Amino acid sequence: MTRLRGPALRLTVIVGEHELWHHKPLYAEIVHRAHAAGLAGASVFRGIEGFGGSSVVHTQRLLSLSEDLPVAVVVVDTEVRVRDFLPQLAELVAEAGLVTLDRCAVLAPGDLNAAGDGGTEGEGGTDDGTDNATDDGTDGGATAAGGRG
């Protein structure tokens, strides 16, 4: 297995934990498809509170009636491999979810000290102190949005 290192793309998909794909949790289907596609890695993170397109706040507090908490599926790989995966993802989140793409840099443990002394291209900055902001105020990453509520 080769380890990913250097410039990469982070795909984040936020869906409700109770959203299903053929009687299976949607987040699990996304992870399994990412694995089958040979992507470098995927993780699922459960939110403790959040709201989406419906503006209904979902929370894990005991007295709350809502339990459909937000779940974030995070996938990191090269830009080409992540973008090649997007058509499969589109099939899964056609009606629900929020999808974001962010440029990032994957560091090896030995690279951590060197990365702390300045910006790293692909993380929104360059070593000359400028940033990679676009005219619309974003960091140059692409974003596709949907609703979740």
C-alpha positions in Angstrom: 0.0 0.0 0.0 1.3 3.4 -0.9 0.8 6.3 1.5 -0.7 9.5 0.3 1.6 12.5 0.9 1.6 16.1 -0.4 -1.2 18.0 -2.2 -4.6 16.3 -1.8 -8.3 17.0 -1.9 -10.6 16.5 1.1 -14.2 15.6 0.3 -16.6 16.1 3.1 -20.2 14.8 2.9 -22.7 15.8 5.6 -25.9 13.7 5.8 -28.3 12.7 8.5 -27.3 9.6 10.5 -30.7 8.0 9.7 -30.6 8.6 5.9 -30.6 5.3 4.1 -29.5 3.8 0.8 -31.3 0.5 0.1 -32.0 -0.2 3.8 -28.4 0.6 4.8 -27.0 3.8 6.4 -26.1 6.3 3.7 -22.8 7.2 5.4 -21.8 3.5 5.4 -22.5 3.2 1.6 -20.4 6.2 0.9 -17.5 4.7 2.9 -17.8 1.3 1.2 -17.9 2.9 -2.3 -14.9 5.0 -1.5 -13.0 1.9 -0.4 -14.1 -0.1 -3.5 -12.9 2.9 -5.6 -9.5 2.5 -4.1 -9.5 5.9 -2.4 -6.7 6.5 0.2 -9.0 6.8 3.2 -12.4 7.7 4.6 -13.7 8.4 8.1 -17.2 9.0 9.6 -17.7 11.6 12.3 -21.0 11.9 14.2 -22.1 15.4 15.1 -23.5 16.3 18.5 -25.7 19.1 17.2 -26.5 20.8 13.9 -29.1 22.1 11.4 -29.5 22.0 7.7 -31.8 23.3 5.0 -34.9 22.8 7.0 -33.5 25.0 9.8 -34.5 22.4 12.4 -31.8 22.0 15.0 -30.9 18.3 15.6 -29.2 17.6 18.9 -28.1 14.6 21.1 -29.4 16.2 24.3 -31.6 13.8 26.3 -34.7 15.9 26.3 -34.6 16.6 22.6 -37.1 14.8 20.4 -34.8 14.9 17.4 -32.2 12.1 17.0 -31.3 12.5 13.3 -27.8 14.0 14.0 -25.5 15.2 11.3 -22.8 12.7 10.2 -19.7 13.8 8.3 -18.0 11.4 5.9 -14.4 12.7 5.2 -12.4 11.3 2.3 -8.9 12.4 1.4 -7.0 11.4 -1.8 -5.4 13.1 -4.8 -7.6 15.6 -6.6 -7.9 13.4 -9.7 -9.1 10.3 -7.7 -11.5 12.3 -5.5 -13.0 14.0 -8.6 -13.3 10.6 -10.4 -15.4 9.4 -7.4 -17.9 12.3 -7.5 -20.2 10.7 -10.1 -20.7 7.7 -7.7 -21.3 10.1 -4.8 -23.8 12.1 -6.9 -26.0 9.0 -7.3 -26.0 8.6 -3.5 -26.7 12.2 -2.4 -28.9 13.4 -5.2 -31.6 14.6 -2.9 -29.9 15.1 0.5 -26.6 16.2 2.1 -24.0 18.9 1.8 -20.9 18.1 -0.2 -17.7 20.2 0.0 -14.2 19.9 -1.5 -11.1 21.5 0.0 -7.5 21.5 -1.1 -5.3 20.2 1.7 -1.8 18.8 2.2 -1.1 15.4 3.7 1.9 15.4 6.0 4.0 12.6 7.2 4.8 12.6 10.9 8.3 13.9 10.2 6.9 16.8 8.2 4.9 18.3 11.1 7.6 20.5 12.6 8.5 22.0 9.2 4.8 22.7 8.4 4.3 24.8 11.6 6.5 27.7 10.5 4.5 29.0 7.6 1.7 28.5 5.2 1.7 25.4 2.9 0.4 25.8 -0.6 -2.8 23.9 -0.8 -3.7 24.9 2.7 -4.8 28.4 1.7 -1.4 30.1 1.9 2.1 30.2 0.3 5.5 30.7 1.8 5.5 34.3 0.6 2.8 35.3 3.1 0.0 35.6 0.4 -3.1 33.5 0.3 -4.8 31.7 -2.5 -8.2 33.5 -2.0 -10.3 33.9 -5.1 -12.3 36.9 -6.1 -15.4 35.4 -4.4 -13.7 35.1 -1.1 -13.2 31.3 -1.1 -9.9 29.6 -0.8 -10.1 28.2 -4.3 -11.7 24.9 -3.2 -14.9 23.8 -5.0 -18.2 23.5 -3.1 -21.4 21.8 -4.1 -24.3 22.3 -1.7 -27.5 20.5 -1.1 -30.0 20.6 1.7 -30.3 18.5 4.8 -32.8 19.0 7.4 
